[in-house]
Amino acid sequence: MSHLSAPIAASAGLRDGARIVLHTVSPDDRACIARGFEQLSAASRQSRFLMPMRKLDGPMLDYLTAIDGNRHLAVAACTDEVEPVGLARCVRLEDEPDTAEIAVTVLDSWQRRGVAPVLVTELARWADAVAIGKFRALFGYDNRAIAKLIGAAGIPLMPDGNGMLRADIEVAQILKIGLRFAAPASA
């Protein structure tokens, strides 16, 4: 776990009663992130990285774990046995410092169980604490699950070119609606 000050709960309950452990990502998570990536289907890898990805190399693992607590934030979820479940991260945009591009990955076996809303809510709490007011999500038109989730929250989707959709999501709105999706977290 990272030593960064982050408002992250120790565990959270999912809609189906399962519990996950949440923590701030650190360089110590390299092996766990690599193991989780290996468990993703080709479709999930394409959806997350917006291109075919066969493996995560050292520089990519360095980038994914280079969390500074202000510009680059990341929250990981795992089981009590420390097996990977998912990851939500954001990187502040240089030209729009109150906005951060967000990316969420949930392992295939954990999808549709409520992991993503828990991760995004925890990431939003941290983002709010460091003055990130908006998340920008970019995803392919073929990612119907995320489009449905974002659309159900009343957030407009806009074409962003190259077969992508864009959604700008206020962190305050996530904090308001995200709590409905998750069971109470324990500290």
TADA-V764496 format. One record per residue. SS is DSSP state (helix for helix, strand for strand, loop for the rest). D_CENTER is the distance of its C-alpha to the mean C-alpha in Angstrom with 2 decimals. Layout:
SS	D_CENTER
SS	D_CENTER
//
This chain:
loop	16.65
loop	16.62
loop	19.40
loop	17.47
loop	18.04
loop	14.88
loop	15.10
loop	13.18
loop	14.98
loop	16.32
strand	15.72
strand	14.90
strand	16.63
loop	15.54
loop	17.76
loop	19.73
loop	20.56
loop	18.58
strand	17.21
strand	14.28
strand	14.28
strand	11.59
strand	12.12
strand	11.52
loop	11.21
loop	14.68
helix	16.98
helix	18.09
helix	14.98
helix	16.18
helix	18.01
helix	15.40
helix	12.83
helix	15.87
helix	16.89
helix	13.68
helix	13.96
helix	17.55
helix	16.76
loop	14.86
loop	17.34
helix	18.41
helix	17.11
helix	13.51
helix	13.90
helix	15.47
helix	12.88
helix	10.03
helix	12.52
loop	14.86
loop	17.71
loop	19.15
loop	18.01
loop	20.34
loop	19.22
loop	17.29
loop	20.04
helix	20.60
helix	19.80
helix	16.35
helix	15.66
helix	17.17
helix	14.92
helix	11.63
helix	13.20
loop	15.05
loop	13.36
loop	15.97
loop	14.77
loop	15.76
loop	14.90
strand	11.96
strand	9.56
strand	7.16
strand	6.87
strand	7.91
strand	9.53
strand	12.94
loop	16.22
loop	19.17
loop	20.53
loop	17.67
loop	16.63
strand	13.05
strand	11.08
strand	7.39
strand	4.79
strand	1.70
strand	4.64
strand	7.35
strand	10.99
strand	13.85
strand	16.24
loop	19.69
loop	21.67
strand	19.74
strand	18.91
strand	17.71
strand	14.97
strand	11.81
strand	10.24
strand	6.54
strand	5.00
strand	3.13
strand	5.94
strand	8.11
loop	11.62
helix	14.30
helix	16.23
helix	13.57
loop	12.70
loop	14.32
loop	14.57
loop	12.23
helix	9.39
helix	6.65
helix	8.64
helix	9.06
helix	5.66
helix	5.43
helix	9.06
helix	9.07
helix	7.13
helix	9.64
helix	12.39
helix	12.07
helix	11.90
helix	14.89
helix	16.69
loop	16.70
loop	17.73
loop	14.82
loop	15.86
strand	13.94
strand	10.74
strand	11.80
strand	10.27
strand	12.44
strand	13.04
strand	16.26
loop	18.80
loop	18.74
loop	15.23
helix	16.95
helix	14.46
helix	11.93
helix	15.12
helix	16.61
helix	13.87
helix	13.81
helix	17.59
helix	18.27
loop	16.97
loop	19.57
loop	17.47
loop	19.45
loop	18.42
strand	20.31
strand	21.36
strand	20.27
strand	22.67
loop	22.59
loop	21.43
strand	18.20
strand	17.13
strand	15.69
strand	14.56
strand	14.79
strand	13.41
strand	15.04
helix	13.16
helix	16.29
helix	15.97
helix	12.52
helix	14.15
helix	17.14
helix	15.88
helix	12.86
helix	15.46
helix	17.35
helix	14.83
loop	14.56
loop	17.56
loop	18.54
loop	16.94
strand	19.49
loop	19.87
//
